[in-house]
């Protein structure tokens, strides 16, 4: 049996009240403690998710996140 695990990245969206319906439709949940919308996503699916929600991540943030 071969099992392959994909690394998972946590994604948080801050200050995005106007985009909340798009975020909810893409599996994000409101975290009242963090005051942000968040979800986990496989690293291999991260770029696709960012396109779906209309977000961009600059290279500095990608390096800090290790992706």
Residue pairs with C-beta under 8 A, 6 or more apart in sequence:
6 42
6 43
6 44
7 42
7 43
8 40
8 41
8 42
8 43
9 40
9 41
9 42
9 43
9 46
9 65
9 67
10 38
10 39
10 40
11 28
11 38
11 39
11 40
11 41
11 46
11 49
12 31
12 34
12 36
12 37
12 38
13 19
13 23
13 28
13 36
13 37
13 38
13 53
13 55
14 35
14 36
16 23
16 37
19 53
19 54
20 30
20 37
22 52
22 53
22 54
23 37
23 53
24 37
26 39
26 49
26 52
26 53
27 39
28 37
28 38
28 39
28 53
29 37
29 38
29 39
30 36
30 37
31 37
31 38
41 49
43 67
46 67
50 56
50 57
57 65
